[in-house]
């Protein structure tokens, strides 16, 4: 049975950004009230500030194509349109460096929090998502179902397309 992939766009989560900001502010306050030398307080508060700046660096929406075989294709945004590997959008050169990674079995969802772990040879990365990371709430549901069924022999139990349309 032939299963097709699905595409979705994710953006940085505002709720996750607020949680990270609160955690960094709490860490800075704890450093300030700690009974350590002033020099160490300054160094640690600067380290917390650098960590916050690194976490809040400019992030743009990212497009993905999730495939039934458990792999994910990162898609480039060109002129606000999704472009896959080998596509040639008008006025642009072919995109041949699109990354295709496998989803690790350690990807999890806990309540509304979703952690998608990617791997390929020496590349290992994770994507932390909340429901507000998706432009459409249906994409959140589709990805949760895909994470649940990918790699578990979905063709033996259910048709993936009918599950994704639920």
Residue pairs with C-beta under 8 A, 6 or more apart in sequence:
1 155
1 159
3 68
3 154
3 155
3 159
3 160
3 161
4 68
4 161
5 65
5 66
5 67
5 68
5 73
6 65
6 66
6 142
6 146
6 164
7 63
7 64
7 65
7 66
7 75
7 82
8 63
8 64
8 66
8 134
8 135
8 136
8 139
8 142
8 143
9 61
9 62
9 63
9 64
9 82
9 134
9 135
9 139
10 61
10 62
10 64
10 127
10 129
10 133
10 134
10 139
11 59
11 60
11 61
11 62
11 133
11 134
11 135
12 59
12 133
13 128
13 129
13 130
13 132
13 133
14 132
15 130
15 132
16 128
16 130
16 133
17 56
20 52
20 55
20 56
21 52
21 56
24 48
24 49
24 51
24 52
24 55
27 48
28 45
28 48
28 49
31 41
31 44
31 45
31 48
32 41
32 45
34 41
36 44
60 77
61 77
61 135
62 74
62 77
63 74
63 75
63 76
63 77
63 82
64 72
64 73
64 74
64 75
65 72
65 73
65 75
65 84
66 72
66 103
66 143
66 146
66 150
67 73
68 150
68 154
68 160
70 102
70 103
70 150
70 151
71 100
71 101
71 102
71 103
72 100
72 101
72 102
72 103
72 116
72 118
73 84
73 85
73 98
73 99
73 100
74 98
74 99
74 100
74 101
75 82
75 83
75 84
75 98
76 82
76 83
76 95
76 98
77 83
78 89
78 92
78 95
79 89
79 91
79 92
81 89
83 89
83 92
83 95
84 95
84 98
85 95
85 96
85 98
85 100
86 94
86 95
86 96
87 94
87 95
88 94
88 95
99 120
99 123
100 120
101 118
101 119
101 120
101 123
101 125
102 118
102 119
102 120
103 116
103 117
103 118
103 147
103 150
103 151
104 117
104 118
104 119
104 124
105 151
106 117
107 114
107 115
107 116
107 117
107 147
108 114
108 115
109 115
109 144
109 147
112 130
112 131
113 128
113 129
113 130
114 128
114 129
114 130
114 140
114 143
114 144
114 147
115 126
115 127
115 128
115 129
116 126
116 127
116 129
116 143
116 147
117 124
117 125
117 126
117 127
118 124
118 125
118 126
118 127
129 140
129 143
131 137
131 140
133 140
134 140
134 143
141 166
142 164
145 163
145 164
145 166
146 164
149 157
149 158
149 160
149 163
154 160
154 163
